Amino acid sequence: MNGRETKNLLRMKKIVVLIPVVIFALLYFDARYHQEYTVAGLRGRASLAFGVFIMFVVMIIGVLKKKQETFLQGVIQSSFLVYVFMVLTLTGYFILFREVAAHGWWHRVLHRIHEKERINLRPFLMFKQFRLGSTQVVGNFIMLLPLGIYVPLLFPKLSGFFKVLIVCFLVSVSIELMQLITSYRSSDIDDVILNTSGSVIGYLIYKFIKGIAINERYQNFIHK
């Protein structure tokens, strides 16, 4: 295989990694946003397009920087992009740009902060309002659990426990700040606690699976 064929193969691998998230995005927007943004006017459609553009630019840059030397690497990267897209849709990312583009959005945010409208800074208040098995509690716990697995898998320099913890904590805080701006959902310190706790469980699952894989390689090596 010559150099040109190798480069073409590498490009194809990167395109294949992106295909699943593109398909998910098209299906989701057709089902969820088509009717809503048809009547939203030019500004509303432009805000959606801008949000989608930013998302895909970041994803493409990430894929270009990563190697897809094995089929498993490609599958992990592709599934991560689909996971990121799902989290963005669940947390109101695509509403963010429409809200910011609207007149007086900053005053609405200040008013919400002043009135503490759907804002909770008291830890563990959620557990007095919802059962442990409720969708609210379980959903927030599970949401960033995969991130605790993906971070050490895809970013070896961040594979330490505390580094993963900090990354997942910052992601959770960013989600709550985004929801504060959009009023899409409540901004709750308990969400951060649950998100981060879930990511810790995800990290422990990663370490457990990694330990099994290392042990199997060791056993195969000594029995050769």
MDAnalysis code that builds the backbone (N, CA, C; Angstrom):
import MDAnalysis as mda
import numpy as np

u = mda.Universe.empty(672, n_residues=224, atom_resindex=np.repeat(np.arange(224), 3), trajectory=True)
u.add_TopologyAttr("name", ["N", "CA", "C"] * 224)
u.add_TopologyAttr("resid", np.arange(1, 225))
u.add_TopologyAttr("resname", ["MET", "ASN", "GLY", "ARG", "GLU", "THR", "LYS", "ASN", "LEU", "LEU", "ARG", "MET", "LYS", "LYS", "ILE", "VAL", "VAL", "LEU", "ILE", "PRO", "VAL", "VAL", "ILE", "PHE", "ALA", "LEU", "LEU", "TYR", "PHE", "ASP", "ALA", "ARG", "TYR", "HIS", "GLN", "GLU", "TYR", "THR", "VAL", "ALA", "GLY", "LEU", "ARG", "GLY", "ARG", "ALA", "SER", "LEU", "ALA", "PHE", "GLY", "VAL", "PHE", "ILE", "MET", "PHE", "VAL", "VAL", "MET", "ILE", "ILE", "GLY", "VAL", "LEU", "LYS", "LYS", "LYS", "GLN", "GLU", "THR", "PHE", "LEU", "GLN", "GLY", "VAL", "ILE", "GLN", "SER", "SER", "PHE", "LEU", "VAL", "TYR", "VAL", "PHE", "MET", "VAL", "LEU", "THR", "LEU", "THR", "GLY", "TYR", "PHE", "ILE", "LEU", "PHE", "ARG", "GLU", "VAL", "ALA", "ALA", "HIS", "GLY", "TRP", "TRP", "HIS", "ARG", "VAL", "LEU", "HIS", "ARG", "ILE", "HIS", "GLU", "LYS", "GLU", "ARG", "ILE", "ASN", "LEU", "ARG", "PRO", "PHE", "LEU", "MET", "PHE", "LYS", "GLN", "PHE", "ARG", "LEU", "GLY", "SER", "THR", "GLN", "VAL", "VAL", "GLY", "ASN", "PHE", "ILE", "MET", "LEU", "LEU", "PRO", "LEU", "GLY", "ILE", "TYR", "VAL", "PRO", "LEU", "LEU", "PHE", "PRO", "LYS", "LEU", "SER", "GLY", "PHE", "PHE", "LYS", "VAL", "LEU", "ILE", "VAL", "CYS", "PHE", "LEU", "VAL", "SER", "VAL", "SER", "ILE", "GLU", "LEU", "MET", "GLN", "LEU", "ILE", "THR", "SER", "TYR", "ARG", "SER", "SER", "ASP", "ILE", "ASP", "ASP", "VAL", "ILE", "LEU", "ASN", "THR", "SER", "GLY", "SER", "VAL", "ILE", "GLY", "TYR", "LEU", "ILE", "TYR", "LYS", "PHE", "ILE", "LYS", "GLY", "ILE", "ALA", "ILE", "ASN", "GLU", "ARG", "TYR", "GLN", "ASN", "PHE", "ILE", "HIS", "LYS"])
u.atoms.positions = np.array([
    [0.849, -1.197, 0.000],
    [0.000, 0.000, 0.000],
    [0.886, 1.248, 0.000],
    [0.712, 2.135, -1.000],
    [1.547, 3.322, -1.073],
    [1.033, 4.409, -0.128],
    [1.784, 5.528, -0.086],
    [1.462, 6.609, 0.833],
    [0.100, 7.225, 0.590],
    [-0.276, 7.386, -0.677],
    [-1.572, 7.996, -1.006],
    [-2.722, 7.111, -0.559],
    [-2.581, 5.801, -0.795],
    [-3.623, 4.868, -0.377],
    [-3.755, 4.836, 1.144],
    [-2.630, 4.948, 1.833],
    [-2.648, 4.974, 3.294],
    [-3.393, 6.195, 3.812],
    [-3.126, 7.361, 3.199],
    [-3.813, 8.589, 3.612],
    [-5.314, 8.495, 3.351],
    [-5.682, 7.925, 2.213],
    [-7.109, 7.771, 1.898],
    [-7.798, 6.841, 2.897],
    [-7.085, 5.789, 3.291],
    [-7.637, 4.846, 4.265],
    [-7.839, 5.533, 5.620],
    [-6.871, 6.365, 6.000],
    [-6.978, 7.090, 7.268],
    [-8.162, 8.053, 7.248],
    [-8.355, 8.733, 6.112],
    [-9.492, 9.658, 5.979],
    [-10.808, 8.896, 6.090],
    [-10.880, 7.738, 5.464],
    [-12.094, 6.934, 5.494],
    [-12.417, 6.490, 6.918],
    [-11.393, 6.121, 7.665],
    [-11.602, 5.712, 9.048],
    [-12.183, 6.847, 9.873],
    [-11.686, 8.051, 9.655],
    [-12.172, 9.210, 10.403],
    [-13.614, 9.547, 10.011],
    [-13.925, 9.404, 8.736],
    [-15.296, 9.654, 8.271],
    [-16.256, 8.635, 8.877],
    [-15.829, 7.368, 8.914],
    [-16.669, 6.301, 9.476],
    [-16.964, 6.572, 10.954],
    [-15.979, 7.090, 11.690],
    [-16.173, 7.413, 13.105],
    [-17.271, 8.457, 13.287],
    [-17.362, 9.399, 12.341],
    [-18.328, 10.494, 12.449],
    [-19.738, 10.124, 11.966],
    [-19.844, 9.107, 11.130],
    [-21.131, 8.773, 10.504],
    [-22.252, 8.522, 11.519],
    [-22.044, 7.702, 12.570],
    [-23.151, 7.435, 13.506],
    [-23.722, 8.687, 14.156],
    [-22.866, 9.618, 14.604],
    [-23.372, 10.817, 15.267],
    [-24.096, 11.717, 14.272],
    [-23.653, 11.736, 13.020],
    [-24.345, 12.518, 11.987],
    [-25.748, 11.956, 11.759],
    [-25.857, 10.624, 11.685],
    [-27.163, 9.991, 11.488],
    [-28.089, 10.278, 12.672],
    [-27.559, 10.140, 13.886],
    [-28.355, 10.425, 15.083],
    [-28.834, 11.871, 15.086],
    [-27.948, 12.780, 14.707],
    [-28.303, 14.199, 14.703],
    [-29.414, 14.484, 13.696],
    [-29.306, 13.938, 12.498],
    [-30.326, 14.160, 11.472],
    [-31.686, 13.615, 11.907],
    [-31.692, 12.418, 12.460],
    [-32.941, 11.809, 12.913],
    [-33.551, 12.601, 14.063],
    [-32.697, 13.033, 14.981],
    [-33.191, 13.760, 16.152],
    [-33.781, 15.111, 15.772],
    [-33.059, 15.852, 14.948],
    [-33.542, 17.184, 14.569],
    [-34.798, 17.092, 13.722],
    [-34.885, 16.067, 12.892],
    [-36.079, 15.892, 12.075],
    [-37.299, 15.598, 12.953],
    [-37.084, 14.795, 14.013],
    [-38.199, 14.415, 14.880],
    [-38.541, 15.478, 15.916],
    [-37.516, 16.159, 16.435],
    [-37.726, 17.044, 17.587],
    [-37.776, 18.523, 17.240],
    [-36.950, 18.958, 16.297],
    [-36.772, 20.387, 16.081],
    [-37.360, 20.924, 14.776],
    [-37.718, 20.035, 13.878],
    [-38.187, 20.507, 12.570],
    [-39.387, 21.434, 12.704],
    [-40.409, 20.991, 13.389],
    [-41.623, 21.795, 13.527],
    [-41.380, 23.026, 14.398],
    [-40.606, 22.857, 15.471],
    [-40.364, 23.962, 16.394],
    [-39.602, 25.108, 15.733],
    [-38.566, 24.774, 14.984],
    [-37.734, 25.821, 14.404],
    [-38.279, 26.336, 13.069],
    [-39.251, 25.639, 12.486],
    [-39.887, 26.150, 11.282],
    [-40.608, 27.461, 11.568],
    [-41.194, 27.563, 12.760],
    [-41.939, 28.771, 13.143],
    [-41.106, 29.706, 14.016],
    [-39.833, 29.379, 14.207],
    [-38.993, 30.182, 15.098],
    [-38.398, 31.396, 14.407],
    [-38.550, 31.476, 13.109],
    [-37.991, 32.612, 12.390],
    [-36.528, 32.409, 12.041],
    [-36.007, 33.375, 11.325],
    [-34.626, 33.293, 10.856],
    [-33.632, 33.229, 12.015],
    [-33.859, 34.043, 13.045],
    [-32.935, 34.060, 14.186],
    [-32.918, 32.706, 14.896],
    [-34.101, 32.105, 15.067],
    [-34.162, 30.814, 15.730],
    [-33.451, 29.729, 14.945],
    [-33.670, 29.705, 13.630],
    [-33.005, 28.693, 12.797],
    [-31.503, 28.927, 12.735],
    [-31.121, 30.202, 12.693],
    [-29.687, 30.531, 12.656],
    [-29.002, 30.108, 13.952],
    [-29.687, 30.277, 15.078],
    [-29.106, 29.892, 16.372],
    [-28.915, 28.383, 16.453],
    [-29.890, 27.625, 15.934],
    [-29.759, 26.172, 15.906],
    [-28.602, 25.756, 15.012],
    [-28.517, 26.356, 13.840],
    [-27.448, 26.027, 12.897],
    [-26.078, 26.330, 13.510],
    [-25.985, 27.439, 14.239],
    [-24.716, 27.825, 14.866],
    [-24.324, 26.810, 15.937],
    [-25.302, 26.387, 16.743],
    [-25.021, 25.400, 17.779],
    [-24.564, 24.080, 17.202],
    [-25.233, 23.632, 16.136],
    [-24.854, 22.378, 15.479],
    [-23.468, 22.513, 14.858],
    [-23.197, 23.665, 14.245],
    [-21.890, 23.911, 13.621],
    [-20.765, 23.826, 14.655],
    [-20.932, 24.483, 15.796],
    [-19.916, 24.457, 16.850],
    [-19.683, 23.023, 17.330],
    [-20.773, 22.288, 17.535],
    [-20.656, 20.908, 18.006],
    [-19.842, 20.054, 17.046],
    [-20.173, 20.134, 15.751],
    [-19.482, 19.290, 14.785],
    [-18.041, 19.741, 14.541],
    [-17.767, 21.016, 14.633],
    [-16.385, 21.488, 14.500],
    [-15.518, 20.877, 15.598],
    [-16.021, 20.924, 16.832],
    [-15.273, 20.346, 17.958],
    [-15.099, 18.844, 17.779],
    [-16.156, 18.174, 17.340],
    [-16.080, 16.727, 17.142],
    [-15.087, 16.364, 16.040],
    [-15.126, 17.099, 14.944],
    [-14.224, 16.820, 13.823],
    [-12.772, 17.031, 14.233],
    [-12.509, 18.120, 14.949],
    [-11.143, 18.373, 15.425],
    [-10.678, 17.230, 16.327],
    [-11.578, 16.772, 17.212],
    [-11.230, 15.671, 18.104],
    [-10.914, 14.395, 17.346],
    [-11.711, 14.085, 16.328],
    [-11.485, 12.874, 15.531],
    [-10.185, 12.978, 14.739],
    [-9.904, 14.161, 14.196],
    [-8.675, 14.347, 13.433],
    [-7.423, 14.157, 14.280],
    [-7.517, 14.508, 15.558],
    [-6.361, 14.393, 16.442],
    [-6.167, 12.976, 16.974],
    [-7.220, 12.153, 16.889],
    [-7.139, 10.799, 17.408],
    [-6.766, 9.804, 16.308],
    [-6.098, 8.739, 16.696],
    [-5.766, 7.670, 15.757],
    [-6.844, 6.599, 15.814],
    [-7.103, 5.995, 14.676],
    [-8.044, 4.881, 14.594],
    [-7.292, 3.660, 14.048],
    [-6.320, 3.213, 14.818],
    [-5.459, 2.126, 14.354],
    [-6.171, 0.780, 14.386],
    [-7.117, 0.622, 15.301],
    [-7.850, -0.640, 15.388],
    [-9.343, -0.370, 15.260],
    [-10.076, -1.436, 14.957],
    [-11.534, -1.325, 14.849],
    [-12.137, -0.902, 16.185],
    [-11.597, -1.430, 17.293],
    [-12.112, -1.109, 18.626],
    [-11.944, 0.375, 18.937],
    [-10.801, 0.952, 18.561],
    [-10.586, 2.387, 18.780],
    [-11.636, 3.217, 18.059],
    [-11.940, 2.832, 16.827],
    [-12.950, 3.547, 16.055],
    [-14.323, 3.443, 16.691],
    [-14.671, 2.240, 17.173],
    [-15.974, 2.027, 17.811],
    [-16.091, 2.858, 19.086],
    [-15.036, 2.875, 19.894],
    [-15.058, 3.645, 21.144],
    [-15.211, 5.132, 20.865],
    [-14.441, 5.644, 19.900],
    [-14.530, 7.066, 19.560],
    [-15.906, 7.426, 19.013],
    [-16.435, 6.575, 18.152],
    [-17.735, 6.831, 17.552],
    [-18.841, 6.806, 18.597],
    [-18.805, 5.820, 19.490],
    [-19.819, 5.723, 20.546],
    [-19.718, 6.910, 21.505],
    [-18.511, 7.408, 21.723],
    [-18.322, 8.585, 22.584],
    [-18.997, 9.813, 21.981],
    [-18.867, 9.999, 20.674],
    [-19.490, 11.145, 20.011],
    [-21.018, 11.053, 20.096],
    [-21.548, 9.853, 19.923],
    [-22.996, 9.651, 20.049],
    [-23.440, 9.963, 21.485],
    [-22.650, 9.513, 22.457],
    [-22.947, 9.783, 23.873],
    [-22.944, 11.286, 24.158],
    [-21.942, 11.987, 23.649],
    [-21.865, 13.445, 23.848],
    [-23.092, 14.130, 23.250],
    [-23.484, 13.703, 22.057],
    [-24.666, 14.286, 21.415],
    [-25.919, 14.064, 22.259],
    [-26.063, 12.872, 22.815],
    [-27.224, 12.567, 23.641],
    [-27.251, 13.428, 24.898],
    [-26.094, 13.618, 25.526],
    [-26.026, 14.464, 26.722],
    [-26.381, 15.911, 26.377],
    [-25.891, 16.394, 25.241],
    [-26.195, 17.768, 24.818],
    [-27.690, 17.963, 24.592],
    [-28.334, 16.982, 23.985],
    [-29.770, 17.104, 23.731],
    [-30.569, 17.047, 25.030],
    [-30.122, 16.241, 25.973],
    [-30.835, 16.097, 27.240],
    [-30.680, 17.318, 28.141],
    [-29.607, 18.054, 27.976],
    [-29.313, 19.162, 28.893],
    [-29.618, 20.539, 28.308],
    [-30.157, 20.589, 27.097],
    [-30.599, 21.866, 26.541],
    [-29.555, 22.658, 25.790],
    [-28.513, 21.991, 25.311],
    [-27.452, 22.705, 24.587],
    [-27.986, 23.443, 23.364],
    [-28.851, 22.814, 22.606],
    [-29.321, 23.421, 21.361],
    [-30.328, 24.546, 21.602],
    [-30.845, 24.601, 22.816],
    [-31.716, 25.720, 23.184],
    [-30.882, 26.919, 23.611],
    [-29.665, 26.662, 24.074],
    [-28.801, 27.714, 24.604],
    [-28.632, 28.871, 23.638],
    [-28.328, 28.573, 22.379],
    [-28.047, 29.635, 21.410],
    [-29.303, 30.418, 21.059],
    [-30.439, 29.732, 21.073],
    [-31.689, 30.428, 20.804],
    [-32.029, 31.383, 21.942],
    [-31.769, 30.954, 23.182],
    [-32.037, 31.797, 24.347],
    [-31.129, 33.023, 24.357],
    [-29.858, 32.802, 24.084],
    [-28.886, 33.907, 24.096],
    [-29.179, 34.892, 22.970],
    [-29.693, 34.374, 21.852],
    [-29.999, 35.254, 20.716],
    [-31.239, 36.115, 20.974],
    [-32.081, 35.710, 21.939],
    [-33.306, 36.451, 22.229],
    [-33.000, 37.735, 22.995],
    [-33.848, 38.733, 22.815],
    [-33.652, 40.024, 23.474],
    [-33.884, 39.903, 24.981],
    [-32.982, 40.464, 25.773],
    [-33.147, 40.523, 27.219],
    [-32.818, 39.245, 27.969],
    [-32.064, 38.337, 27.334],
    [-31.776, 37.057, 27.979],
    [-30.973, 37.223, 29.265],
    [-30.049, 38.175, 29.276],
    [-29.205, 38.351, 30.460],
    [-30.011, 38.861, 31.656],
    [-30.974, 39.737, 31.384],
    [-31.837, 40.236, 32.454],
    [-32.694, 39.113, 33.031],
    [-33.128, 38.196, 32.176],
    [-33.905, 37.055, 32.649],
    [-33.059, 36.137, 33.529],
    [-31.795, 35.966, 33.151],
    [-30.893, 35.144, 33.966],
    [-30.684, 35.787, 35.336],
    [-30.445, 37.097, 35.355],
    [-30.245, 37.815, 36.632],
    [-31.494, 37.740, 37.501],
    [-32.652, 37.882, 36.858],
    [-33.912, 37.796, 37.601],
    [-34.080, 36.398, 38.208],
    [-33.729, 35.389, 37.437],
    [-33.852, 34.020, 37.938],
    [-32.923, 33.782, 39.119],
    [-31.703, 34.320, 39.037],
    [-30.749, 34.176, 40.141],
    [-31.250, 34.916, 41.373],
    [-31.747, 36.141, 41.165],
    [-32.226, 36.963, 42.283],
    [-33.407, 36.305, 42.985],
    [-34.325, 35.734, 42.206],
    [-35.522, 35.106, 42.773],
    [-35.291, 33.635, 43.141],
    [-34.109, 33.127, 42.831],
    [-33.773, 31.720, 43.061],
    [-34.825, 30.802, 42.438],
    [-35.197, 31.153, 41.219],
    [-36.217, 30.413, 40.491],
    [-35.627, 29.120, 39.936],
    [-36.107, 28.005, 40.436],
    [-35.636, 26.674, 40.026],
    [-34.120, 26.536, 40.201],
    [-33.650, 27.115, 41.298],
    [-32.222, 27.022, 41.644],
    [-32.121, 26.474, 43.064],
    [-31.316, 25.444, 43.240],
    [-31.110, 24.857, 44.561],
    [-29.619, 24.727, 44.856],
    [-29.192, 25.369, 45.933],
    [-27.798, 25.287, 46.355],
    [-27.655, 24.543, 47.682],
    [-28.744, 23.931, 48.135],
    [-28.718, 23.156, 49.379],
    [-28.474, 21.686, 49.060],
    [-27.313, 21.148, 49.464],
    [-27.002, 19.752, 49.145],
    [-28.005, 18.774, 49.746],
    [-28.314, 17.744, 48.983],
    [-29.145, 16.606, 49.391],
    [-30.626, 16.956, 49.579],
    [-31.048, 18.136, 49.152],
    [-32.464, 18.492, 49.220],
    [-33.296, 17.598, 48.295],
    [-32.702, 17.203, 47.161],
    [-33.414, 16.352, 46.206],
    [-33.881, 15.045, 46.840],
    [-33.076, 14.518, 47.763],
    [-33.389, 13.221, 48.361],
    [-34.565, 13.304, 49.334],
    [-34.933, 14.520, 49.705],
    [-36.122, 14.715, 50.530],
    [-37.374, 14.837, 49.662],
    [-37.161, 15.143, 48.374],
    [-38.281, 15.347, 47.459],
    [-38.547, 14.147, 46.561],
    [-37.493, 13.368, 46.291],
    [-37.620, 12.225, 45.380],
    [-37.088, 10.966, 46.046],
    [-37.654, 9.844, 45.667],
    [-37.135, 8.568, 46.125],
    [-35.841, 8.238, 45.408],
    [-35.034, 7.371, 46.024],
    [-33.747, 7.008, 45.415],
    [-33.936, 6.336, 44.058],
    [-35.050, 5.628, 43.888],
    [-35.302, 4.929, 42.631],
    [-36.057, 5.748, 41.613],
    [-36.276, 7.039, 41.894],
    [-37.023, 7.883, 40.966],
    [-36.208, 8.202, 39.722],
    [-36.902, 8.567, 38.654],
    [-36.234, 8.896, 37.389],
    [-35.286, 10.069, 37.561],
    [-35.684, 11.045, 38.364],
    [-34.864, 12.237, 38.579],
    [-33.505, 11.878, 39.189],
    [-33.541, 11.028, 40.208],
    [-32.301, 10.642, 40.902],
    [-31.462, 9.700, 40.043],
    [-32.082, 8.636, 39.543],
    [-31.355, 7.642, 38.750],
    [-30.812, 8.245, 37.454],
    [-31.628, 9.091, 36.804],
    [-31.195, 9.715, 35.546],
    [-29.960, 10.575, 35.719],
    [-29.941, 11.386, 36.787],
    [-28.773, 12.229, 37.038],
    [-27.555, 11.420, 37.438],
    [-27.794, 10.297, 38.122],
    [-26.673, 9.448, 38.519],
    [-26.046, 8.757, 37.307],
    [-26.878, 8.309, 36.394],
    [-26.401, 7.544, 35.236],
    [-25.795, 8.443, 34.154],
    [-26.258, 9.693, 34.068],
    [-25.915, 10.532, 32.915],
    [-24.411, 10.640, 32.654],
    [-23.617, 10.848, 33.681],
    [-22.171, 10.994, 33.474],
    [-21.389, 9.734, 33.835],
    [-22.101, 8.645, 34.154],
    [-21.396, 7.388, 34.428],
    [-20.531, 6.955, 33.238],
    [-21.056, 6.998, 32.001],
    [-20.191, 6.639, 30.856],
    [-18.976, 7.548, 30.706],
    [-19.109, 8.803, 31.133],
    [-17.976, 9.729, 31.003],
    [-16.807, 9.263, 31.866],
    [-17.118, 8.666, 33.019],
    [-16.056, 8.128, 33.874],
    [-15.309, 6.981, 33.237],
    [-15.911, 6.380, 32.221],
    [-15.254, 5.306, 31.458],
    [-14.540, 5.880, 30.241],
    [-15.207, 6.789, 29.541],
    [-14.645, 7.338, 28.308],
    [-13.390, 8.182, 28.541],
    [-13.368, 8.974, 29.605],
    [-12.234, 9.881, 29.822],
    [-10.908, 9.128, 29.913],
    [-10.775, 8.129, 30.796],
    [-9.492, 7.405, 30.838],
    [-9.230, 6.560, 29.595],
    [-10.297, 6.108, 28.920],
    [-10.117, 5.314, 27.705],
    [-9.559, 6.152, 26.563],
    [-10.088, 7.352, 26.389],
    [-9.751, 8.178, 25.236],
    [-8.646, 9.186, 25.512],
    [-8.446, 9.504, 26.783],
    [-7.448, 10.516, 27.137],
    [-6.529, 9.956, 28.228],
    [-5.522, 9.182, 27.830],
    [-4.632, 8.517, 28.795],
    [-3.981, 9.477, 29.797],
    [-3.724, 10.726, 29.385],
    [-3.110, 11.684, 30.304],
    [-4.052, 12.082, 31.441],
    [-5.339, 11.782, 31.267],
    [-6.331, 12.114, 32.292],
    [-6.884, 10.856, 32.955],
    [-6.107, 9.776, 32.930],
    [-6.619, 8.484, 33.392],
    [-6.561, 8.297, 34.903],
    [-5.907, 9.226, 35.616],
    [-5.860, 9.123, 37.069],
    [-7.213, 9.417, 37.695],
    [-7.467, 8.861, 38.865],
    [-8.772, 8.998, 39.512],
    [-9.150, 10.460, 39.727],
    [-8.266, 11.238, 40.325],
    [-8.603, 12.620, 40.651],
    [-8.757, 13.484, 39.397],
    [-7.994, 13.176, 38.365],
    [-8.138, 13.911, 37.110],
    [-9.502, 13.635, 36.479],
    [-9.904, 12.377, 36.478],
    [-11.231, 12.023, 35.946],
    [-12.315, 12.676, 36.781],
    [-12.138, 12.659, 38.095],
    [-13.115, 13.266, 39.002],
    [-13.283, 14.752, 38.715],
    [-12.170, 15.452, 38.536],
    [-12.217, 16.896, 38.280],
    [-12.875, 17.187, 36.938],
    [-12.498, 16.419, 35.897],
    [-13.091, 16.612, 34.567],
    [-14.602, 16.431, 34.618],
    [-15.058, 15.353, 35.237],
    [-16.493, 15.061, 35.303],
    [-17.225, 16.089, 36.159],
    [-16.596, 16.540, 37.220],
    [-17.186, 17.584, 38.067],
    [-17.368, 18.872, 37.280],
    [-16.346, 19.267, 36.527],
    [-16.422, 20.494, 35.730],
    [-17.471, 20.381, 34.631],
    [-17.579, 19.200, 34.031],
    [-18.615, 18.976, 33.010],
    [-19.997, 19.141, 33.630],
    [-20.191, 18.572, 34.804],
    [-21.482, 18.670, 35.484],
    [-21.815, 20.114, 35.840],
    [-20.844, 20.844, 36.363],
    [-21.065, 22.259, 36.705],
    [-21.400, 23.059, 35.450],
    [-20.713, 22.766, 34.343],
    [-20.987, 23.467, 33.079],
    [-22.421, 23.215, 32.614],
    [-22.884, 21.973, 32.789],
    [-24.260, 21.635, 32.410],
    [-25.251, 22.448, 33.245],
    [-24.992, 22.543, 34.535],
    [-25.906, 23.289, 35.406],
    [-25.904, 24.783, 35.070],
    [-24.749, 25.332, 34.727],
    [-24.670, 26.743, 34.323],
    [-25.425, 26.965, 33.016],
    [-25.309, 26.015, 32.091],
    [-26.032, 26.121, 30.826],
    [-27.536, 26.097, 31.070],
    [-27.966, 25.238, 31.987],
    [-29.386, 25.147, 32.297],
    [-29.878, 26.370, 33.061],
    [-28.976, 27.021, 33.773],
    [-29.326, 28.285, 34.423],
    [-29.631, 29.349, 33.385],
    [-28.836, 29.380, 32.317],
    [-29.022, 30.375, 31.257],
    [-30.288, 30.096, 30.453],
    [-30.549, 28.827, 30.185],
    [-31.654, 28.487, 29.288],
    [-32.991, 28.301, 29.994],
    [-32.970, 28.104, 31.318],
    [-34.195, 27.777, 32.068],
    [-34.819, 26.480, 31.553],
    [-34.019, 25.679, 30.854],
    [-34.519, 24.416, 30.294],
    [-34.901, 23.447, 31.403],
    [-34.045, 23.377, 32.422],
    [-34.308, 22.569, 33.595],
    [-33.795, 23.328, 34.803],
    [-34.030, 22.796, 35.992],
    [-33.552, 23.461, 37.194],
    [-32.035, 23.318, 37.311],
    [-31.421, 24.265, 37.997],
    [-29.991, 24.200, 38.290],
    [-29.854, 23.780, 39.752],
    [-29.300, 22.605, 39.975],
    [-29.359, 21.986, 41.298],
    [-27.999, 21.427, 41.689],
    [-27.537, 21.764, 42.894],
    [-26.265, 21.240, 43.381],
    [-26.327, 19.722, 43.524],
    [-27.530, 19.197, 43.774],
    [-27.674, 17.742, 43.891],
    [-27.440, 17.042, 42.562],
    [-27.758, 17.732, 41.460],
    [-27.451, 17.167, 40.142],
    [-25.948, 16.973, 39.988],
    [-25.176, 17.954, 40.456],
    [-23.714, 17.870, 40.381],
    [-23.212, 16.704, 41.232],
    [-23.788, 16.566, 42.426],
    [-23.387, 15.472, 43.314],
    [-23.682, 14.122, 42.676],
    [-24.876, 13.981, 42.113],
    [-25.263, 12.717, 41.484],
    [-24.459, 12.448, 40.221],
    [-24.284, 13.470, 39.375],
    [-23.488, 13.311, 38.151],
    [-22.072, 12.852, 38.479],
    [-21.456, 13.519, 39.439],
    [-20.070, 13.210, 39.787],
    [-19.952, 11.838, 40.433],
    [-20.929, 11.490, 41.273],
    [-20.927, 10.162, 41.896],
    [-21.049, 9.072, 40.833],
    [-21.913, 9.303, 39.852],
    [-22.059, 8.345, 38.760],
    [-20.776, 8.169, 37.974],
    [-20.076, 9.277, 37.750],
    [-18.820, 9.203, 36.995],
    [-17.764, 8.414, 37.770],
    [-17.794, 8.492, 39.101],
    [-16.865, 7.709, 39.926],
    [-17.133, 6.213, 39.750],
    [-18.408, 5.838, 39.742],
    [-18.762, 4.435, 39.503],
    [-18.294, 4.004, 38.114],
    [-18.465, 4.894, 37.136],
    [-17.990, 4.600, 35.789],
    [-16.490, 4.355, 35.765],
    [-15.754, 5.177, 36.486],
    [-14.292, 5.021, 36.545],
    [-13.918, 3.687, 37.193],
    [-14.637, 3.296, 38.258],
    [-14.361, 2.016, 38.922],
    [-14.655, 0.846, 37.989],
    [-15.701, 0.978, 37.180],
    [-16.004, -0.056, 36.176],
    [-14.862, -0.161, 35.167],
    [-14.353, 1.001, 34.726],
    [-13.216, 1.030, 33.799],
    [-12.001, 0.323, 34.395],
    [-11.686, 0.628, 35.672],
    [-10.523, 0.016, 36.322],
    [-10.714, -1.497, 36.471],
    [-11.951, -1.896, 36.768],
    [-12.232, -3.323, 36.933],
    [-12.025, -4.069, 35.612],
    [-12.592, -3.525, 34.540],
    [-12.462, -4.156, 33.218],
    [-11.005, -4.152, 32.767],
    [-10.302, -3.052, 33.026],
    [-8.892, -2.960, 32.656],
    [-8.077, -3.995, 33.418],
    [-8.399, -4.173, 34.700],
    [-7.688, -5.153, 35.513],
    [-7.887, -6.566, 34.983],
    [-9.113, -6.886, 34.546],
    [-9.394, -8.208, 33.970],
    [-8.609, -8.412, 32.682],
    [-8.580, -7.366, 31.831],
    [-7.871, -7.460, 30.548],
    [-6.375, -7.664, 30.775],
    [-5.799, -6.939, 31.739],
    [-4.366, -7.081, 32.036],
    [-4.072, -8.480, 32.573],
    [-4.960, -8.963, 33.432],
    [-4.763, -10.299, 34.008],
    [-4.831, -11.376, 32.934],
    [-5.758, -11.222, 31.980],
    [-5.869, -12.206, 30.893],
    [-4.628, -12.204, 30.022],
    [-4.107, -10.995, 29.729],
    [-2.865, -10.923, 28.927],
    [-1.700, -11.576, 29.663],
    [-1.655, -11.369, 30.981],
    [-0.568, -11.962, 31.791],
    [-0.672, -13.480, 31.793],
    [-1.908, -13.977, 31.973],
    [-2.106, -15.429, 31.975],
    [-1.748, -16.032, 30.618],
    [-2.128, -15.361, 29.542],
    [-1.780, -15.857, 28.204],
    [-0.279, -15.867, 27.981],
    [0.403, -14.860, 28.546],
    [1.858, -14.739, 28.374],
    [2.596, -15.860, 29.106],
    [2.192, -16.150, 30.346],
    [2.922, -17.157, 31.135],
    [2.624, -18.582, 30.688],
    [1.511, -18.747, 29.940],
    [1.166, -20.089, 29.489],
    [1.635, -20.365, 28.057],
    [2.338, -19.409, 27.474],
    [2.865, -19.636, 26.122],
    [4.064, -20.586, 26.195],
])
